[in-house]
């Protein structure tokens, strides 16, 4: 069982496990999303870009961020609903990059329902060079600890 709303404190920090982004990940995401932009799928096209090589879809990075959050196990059985996000794409993710996330509890909000609360978290997706490649805020409705 994960942590409850009541277990978190403002400023609390968590680091996820890491994950390497592969060409396979990008191609599967292209198939799932229907986004076959050559910036992600065409090595020869990418040789002519500022990057010189393909990069992962920004939305794949965001999707991986949600998965890395899940891998921490903090919300297993205690999350009620993902309530929203604000997100920025600050750098590229290339095939072979290993990324992890840093999560800091930004805010806790009481709700009108006594059995739940809203947890707002600052999230940074960080590559193996320590560069923040994506960042933003995730809001989550969570269960409160049973009385």
N, C-alpha and C positions, 0 to 999 in steps of 0.2 A: 504494500500500500504506500502511496506517495504521501507527501506532506499536505497538511491542511492549511487553509488561509491563515489561521491563527499562528501557525508555526513559522511564518516568514517575518522578517524584520526589514525595515527600510535600510538600504545600503548593503544588504547581504549579497555576496557574490558567489557565483557558481561557474565552473569551467567544464565544458562538455568533453567527451572523448573526441578524438580527431577522426577524420575520414578523408581518404584520397579520392579526388574527382577524376574519373577515367573517361576516355573517349567513348567507351560503351555507355556510360551514364548519360553522356550528352546525346548520343544517337537514339537511345531509348526515350529520353525526354523529348527529342524532336518528334519521334513517332507518336508519343502520347499527346503532345500539345498541338501537333501539326505545324510547328514552327521550324521549317527547314532553311532558315536564313543561311546563306553561304558563309556568313561570319562565324557560324558554329559548325558547319558541315562540309566545307569545301577547302581543303588544304591549299590547293593552288590559288584560289581566290584570295585566301588569307595572306598569302605571301606578299600581296600588293597592298595590304592594309598597314596601319600604324603599328599593329601588334606583330605582324609577320607570321602569325600562326593562329589556329582556331581558338576560340574561347567558349566557355560554358555560357548558356543562357542565364541572364540575370535571375529569371524566375526559377531556374533550377537551383541556383544558390539559395534563394529564399526557401524553396521546398526542402533543401538539405538542412537549412537552419531549423525548420520546424522538426525535422527528424532528429537532429542532434539534441534539441531540447527534450524530445521524448526519450532519447537514450539515457538521459540523466535519471529517469525514473521518479522525478520529483512530483509529477502530477498523475501518476498511475492510480486510477480509481478515485481521484479527488477533483479532477477537472470536470466542470459542467459544460462549458462552451468557450471556444475561442471567440473573443468579443470584438477584436479589431486589431489593426496594425497601422503603423506609419513606417515607411521603409525608404532607404536611400541606397543606391548602387554607387559605391565610391571607388571601385577598382575592378580590374578583370580577374576572373578565375580561369586558369588555363588547365588543360589536360595535365594530370600529374600533380596538381597542387593539392596539398594536404591542408584541410581547413578544420577549425574547431570554433566554438563560440564561447563568448564571455557573456554572462547574464548577471545583471545587477537589479535587485528589487528597487524600483523607483518610487512606487506609491501603493498604498493599500486603501481601498475605498469600502466603507460600509455600504450595504444596500438596504432596501426596505424589507427584504426577506431575511429573517434571522439565521437561516441555515446556510447562507452564502455571502461571499464578498468578492470584490474585484481586485485583482492583482495586476499592477502595471509594471512591466520589466523593460529595462534598456538592454538591447541585444547588440553585440558586435560579432560579425563573422570575420575571422582572422586567418590569414594564410600562414604557411610555414616560415615566411620571412618576417612575421610579426606585423604585416600590413592589414589594416582593416579594409576589407573589400566590400562589405555591405554592413549597414547598421540601421537600427530603428527601435521601435517600441512595439511590444506585444501586450495586448490586454487579454486577461483570462478570467472568466467567472469560475470561482472555486467553492468547494464545500468548506464549511466551517467544521471544526472539531465537534463531534456529537457530545452533548452534555451527559 
